[in-house]
């Protein structure tokens, strides 16, 4: 079976959740003997193969509004023009649903991973938000199947469109061994010696509110902020300005060394997760798998992932209180803190296993190939 994965930056994964998912899922499916074709963009040194996956590199227009769409359009044209087409295609991001009819006209059954509620992101203007809402409806109308990575997203499509979804979460990498020496050598930080944020600087990820809550707190441990944003200069400037006024805050920028990033997660006293409009977030899963306690922005997606293992905030004031709780537990109740670490890692291990995720994707692709999964007769109209 040949499976095409379309609509992301591709692999090796260096950017976000979709890319990590494709790398983890695709390599496992390829190792099982199936062909996996991944469409990639932006590689400085293109490679033809990665962990058994065939990589197709195509350009994109470098513009926030059309970068993804321009690359996906070229990818779809390439996919339908091949002498031997894919037996099934997985298109990532509901925005790319406009190209699904081209795949289906070529006889390629297609599932769309709808991601989160992108139209809620502040980076999109009025027309961008309208486009995303339209694209959601087109995904419902045209895709053979929809993939949701969280129950909250599945519920949204049931409520809005009466549409069923394939619920397949992401996996969590489980980090068993800490290398505090690497962390100390590269950053000067020590085990359980700091709080951590890892996020793109976008309003929906609440990095500004996290820094604001931290600077207003009496936390004794420093705050380490990892991340940046390609299209959010004004928002980034506000974060940097606030951080500059508090010597306890360290801005590391983007960290592309994955071993170092793992150690940043594993040795943090608490990972602060502000994402609010996506589904199952890979950064949150990575922190859980590293055995880090988590304080998350209080939305259904995050509660679904963490269950009873997390702490919650929805304002800077609440975050300041949470930081005090974390540090008090770390200092005064180390056994309780260790128990929380064990619980959160075990939840990652049992609920978010990449092998299970890959099997689910492979099974879906096979059902698409055999036409067991058929496009629901839905109009795409909102209820």
Secondary structure by P-SEA (a helix, b strand, c coil): cbbbbcccccccccccaaaaaaaaaaaaaaaabbbbbbbbccccccccccccbbbbbbccccccccaaaaaaaaaaaaaaaccccccbbbbcccccccaaaaaaaacccccccccccccccccccaaaaaaaaaaaaaaaacccbbbbccaaaaaaaaaacccccbbbbbbbbbbccccaaaaaaccccccccccccccccccccaaaaaaaaaaaccccbbbbbbbcccccaaaaaaaaaaaaacccccccccccaaaaaaaaaaaccbbbbccccccccaaaaaaaaabbbbbccccaaaaaaacccccccccaaaaaaaaaaaaaaacccaaaaaaaaaaaaaaaaccccaaaaaaaaaaaaaaaaaccccccccccccc
